[in-house]
Every structure is written in C-alpha cells, then in structure tokens.
C-alpha cells in the first residue's frame, strides 16, 4: 500500500502526475515522493522536472533512491526477473 504523499508513476500522461504532485503540495504536504519502475523511470524524472521548473520553482529535490525489485511472472516459466526502481523525494 502506498504512503499518503506518494505518487506512483504509470502509463497516464505526465501532466496527470504533475497535477497530483501540485495537489499534494497545495493540500499541505511538506514533501512528496515520486516512485516508478522499469520504463516509467524516465517518465518520473520528467514529472519532477516539470513540477520544479514550470509550476513550483521553490520545490527542491531532497533524495533520489535507486534499486531493483525482483518480479515473479504470472506464468511460472523462467522464475524471476529484475526491474529497476527509482524514488525521488521532493520537498518545499
């Protein structure tokens, strides 16, 4: 289950996630964590940069954590695969 101030990046347009981050900041959050896995990692970076450069210039990047998740496929064929992950925490 995701924490309260977390935006999970998926396949929707980047502006949807930008709006989610801005909404969290305007509702009183001091920091927001943007999380993504696999091909969505570049999407997450785009979201953070749009929030910082276009909408909330006072937002700073606090931490960037990278890692790997082990994913077991639905069909029990080859075992598990590795998927890269990123967590970017931005603060105001």
N, C-alpha and C positions, 0 to 999 in steps of 0.2 A: 504494500500500500504506500502511496506517495505521501510525502510530508505536505504540510499546508502551503508552504511557499515554494513549491516546486513546479516547474513547467516541463513536461515530458514532450520532447520533440518527435513528431511522426511525419506523416505524408501530406498534411494540410499545407496551404500556402504560408510562407514565413510571416506575413502580416498578422495572421491569426495568433501566432505565438508571441509576436511583438505586443499585440494588444493585451494578451494575457499577462505579460510581464508588467506593462504600464498599469494595468488594473490592479495588480497586487501592490505595486508601489503606492498608488493613489489611495488604496484602502488601508494604508498604514504600515505595510511591511518594510522593515529596515533592510532586509536582504532577500534576494530571490535566487534560487538555484535552477539552472537550465541543464537538463540531462538528455543525452542522446546515445544511441548505439548504432554501430555499423555505418551504413551510408548516410544516415541522418546527422552525423557529426558535423559535416560542413554546413548543413542547414542550421544547426545550433549556433555555430560561430557567426553565421550571417545574422541570426536573430539578435544576438548580444550586440553586435556591431551596429545594427540599425537602432536598437534601443539607446545605445551610448551616443552615437553621432547625430541622430536626427531628432529624437524626441526628448531624452533626458540627459543633457550633457553633464549633469552633476553625478551621474552614476559611474562608479569605478569597479574594475574587476578586482575581487578580493582573492579568490583562489581558483586554480584550474587543476582538476584531478583527472588523470587518465588511467585506464585499466583495461582488463579483459574479463568478459563473462564467458563461462562455459555453457553452451546451449546444447541440449539433447533434442535431436529432431523427433518429430511425431512418429515417423516410421522407424522402428528400431533396426536400422540397417547398418550404418557406419559408426555408431557411437556418438561422441560429442564433437562439436566444432567450437572454435573460439571466435568471439565477437568483441571488437574494440568498443570501449565506452569512454564518455567524457562527461564531467560535471563542471560547470562554470558557475561560480557564485559571484553575483554582482551585488553591490551594496550602495546605498545612498547616503 
